[in-house]
Amino acid sequence: MTTNPYTPRPGAPERHGGVPNTPDRLAVDQCEAARLSGLSAKTLGRLADRGERVGRIKIGRRVMYHLATMRAWLAARASGHVQRHDAEGGGQ
């Protein structure tokens, strides 16, 4: 008998908007962000370059994604309201 791949395993973190509710982790690397969002790392990078607030953080050459910002962005996409920011740090 096989298990349903969409059934969370016992003890798995609860999910909200595709991103796990893990209070001990503020950010994930781009591969984990891609896995959690269902988008490719390249697509997430392009969205961030376009001004979408996907939560991308660059620390040196390392790219991370802030989970709370990513969760809010996913929720906004689901509701049809998406925020963007420009290079000067302003918002729309």
N, C-alpha and C positions, 0 to 999 in steps of 0.2 A: 504494500500500500504506500503511495507517495503522498507527501504533504503538499498543501497548497502554497506556492511560493509567495503569495500575497498575504498570507497569515503571519503576523509577527511571531517570532519565536519567544518563548517565555523569558522574561527579564529584559527584552529589547526596549530601548527608549521609545517613549511615545512620540509620534510624529505630528507636526503641524505644518501644513504647506509644503510637504516633501522634505523638510529639514528636521532632523531629530532635535528633541528638546533635551539638550545636554548642557546643564548650567555650568559645568566645569570647563567647557570649551567655548571660547569666544569666536574662534576662527578656524577654518579648515583650509587645506591646500587646494589648488585648482582642480586636481583630479577628484578629490572628495566632493568638492562643490559641484562639479559636473555630474558625478554619480547621483548626488542628492537631488539636483534640480532636473535631471533627465536631459540636460543640454550638454553639448560638447564643451570642453575647456576653451576651444577656439571661439565658439559662439558666445560664451560668457565674456571673453576678452573683447570681442567685437562690440557687444552690447555696452560694456563699460567704456570703450573708446568713443561710442556714439553719445555718451552722456547718460545712459541708463544707470540708475542707482542700484546696481546688483551687489554692492558691498565689497568691491575689489580693493585690496590694500596691497601696495607694493612696498616691500622692505628690502632695499638693495635690489638684487636680482630675483628675489623670491616673491611669488604672487600668492596671496592668501585671500579668502573671502570671509567677511564678518557675518556670522550666522544670523544675528538679529536683523541686520540690514537686508540680507538675502531673503529672510523669511518675510519681511515687510514688502519687499519688491515682488515676491511671488504672490502674496495676498493681493497686492495692488493690481497685478496682472490679471488675477482671477476676477477681480471686481471691475476691471476695465479702466482703472485710474492709475497711470504710471507717472512717477516723478522723474525728471531729468535734472542734471546740473551742468553748468557750463564751466569752462576752464578757470574762470575767476572765482568759482565756489558758490555762485548764486544758484537759486533753484527756480523751477517753473511751477 
